[in-house]
């Protein structure tokens, strides 16, 4: 996919952020759309169907967490990559973001070169998704449709946020194999993307709630594995 075909939505209530970030991303050749609050951001996301959405956390009318949850539950936007802009470094805001379905976060103050590099790393996942060879695989009673990002467990369709889907897809690619934490971070989030230490734990917890506690085993000090 060429840069000119990639659509990025930037949602922030600070005009300076919209101008500076928007300018830098437009200069890279991307299509950039902006919104100044969560309500406008959700409406714009539905209209433009962006590949990447950059959401501020603290916004009027609808904050970034609520906007992310709404976007993730909207048909056609399940596969959009979502990253938060946040001035808060506390773990709870990051975990809340991942629980809402975000893929990553970027901490303010924003350095344009770092932002562009981060965006490029996030967008590489679009290429990785297109490189998947087997679109539909079955592991036990679970059917994974990588092309449509759908999960069917015992005949029941389950909608998973992007990172939960990719984590499940990785673990089920080799049942009973222990995937080290660093391997999971590299394969699911990318080795150029820095995420909090609790990120994997949060996503595993959500998968246990949706797929079944018995399928995900923790190997203390090493990582996780999927068991039938």
KASUL-V857265 format. One line per field, one symbol per residue. psi: psi as a letter, one per 40 degrees, with the letter a starting at -180 (. if undefined). A space follows every 50 residues. Layout:
psi: ???
This chain:
psi: hideehhhhhhiehdddddddddddddeeihhiiieiddddddddddefi dhhhhidhiidhidddddddddehheedehhhiihheheiddddddddde eidiihhiihhdddddddddddeddddddeehdhdhihhbehhhgddefi hhhfehhhhiiddddddddddedgiehhhiddddddddeheehhiidedd dddddddddddhdeehhhhhecaiihi.
